Amino acid sequence: MYCSHCGRQVEAAVRFCPACGAAVQPVVVGAPIFGQLVRLRYPRVFGGVCSGLAMHYGWDVITVRLLWVLCVLFAGTGILAYIIAWIVIPEAPYVLPENSTGSGV
């Protein structure tokens, strides 16, 4: 597990980072976030709203983006809905890459 503030590796049982003192929240490296609606950091085009909706509901990202464009063109409410979703939906937490060299940093 890694500290989300300074990026140093910490033990899974600690609640605070010994290097910077920040509170440590458990983050599973490389695991997708299921069950929680968040704006993903990758793959994002503008704000991550479409990719977050697609991941949350298990849909294809391209399909969600096409439906959103159709809402913008035909209903006219798509842009306003996207901006509101961008503000309301929280951004996904950072996921630090796993140390592949094996030397504990």
N, C-alpha and C positions, 0 to 999 in steps of 0.2 A: 504494500500500500504506500501511497505517496502523499505528502503534504500538499494541499491545494494552494497554499500560500507561497512557500519557498521551493517546492518541487523535490525536496529530499525524501528519500525512502525512510519510512517509519514502520515500526512493528504494528501488527494488526490490533493488538490489545490496548495500545495507548490512546488517550483521548486528546492529548495536546502534543504538538511537535516539539521534540527536545531542542531543535535548532533555533526556531523562531518563536515558539510559544503559541502559535495559532491553533485553534480548535481543529481537530482532524475529523473529517467526515469520510466514512468508508466509501471508496469508489472501486468498482470491479473493473479492471483494465480490459478494454476491448469489448465489453459486454454491451449490447444494445439496451436501451431503456424501454421496457415494456410496461404497459399499465399506466404510465404517466404521460400526459400530453405536454410535450416540450418542443421548443423550436430547436431543431438539430443544427449543429455547427457544420456538419458535412453530410450529405450533399446539399448545399444551400445555394440559391441563386440571388435572392434579395434578402429576405428576413428569416428564411427557414420555416415559414408557416406551412407551405405545401408538403415539404418533406417530413415535418413533424406530424401532420395529420395522416400522411401515408403510413408512417411507421407505427403510429398509435393504433390505427384501424386495420393494418395489414394490407393496405392497398398499394398499387403500383404508383410511384411518384409521378411518372409521365401522365397517367390518367388523371390524377388529382390536379396537376398543373393545367391540363387541357380543359377540365371542367371549370377551373377557376377563370381561365381566359374566356370561356363561353359565357360565364356569369358576368364578366366585365363587359363583353360585347353586346349581349342581348338583354340582360336585366339592368345593367348599369349600376348595380349595387356592389359589384365585386371589389372595386378599389376601396370603398369605404369599409367593407367587411374585412379585407386584407389588412388595412391599417389598424382596425380595432383588434383583430387577432394578433397582430404583431405586438401590440401594446399589452394585451391581456395574457397571452401564453408565455410562460417563463422560458428562458433560454436553458438549454441542456448544460450540465456541469462539464467542466474540462475533463478530458480523459488523457492522462499522461501516458506516453509510450512505455512499453515494458522494456526493462534493461536487458538487452540480448547478449551482452558481453559476459555476463556472469560475475563481474567484479562489483561487489556492493558499493554503491556510491554513498 
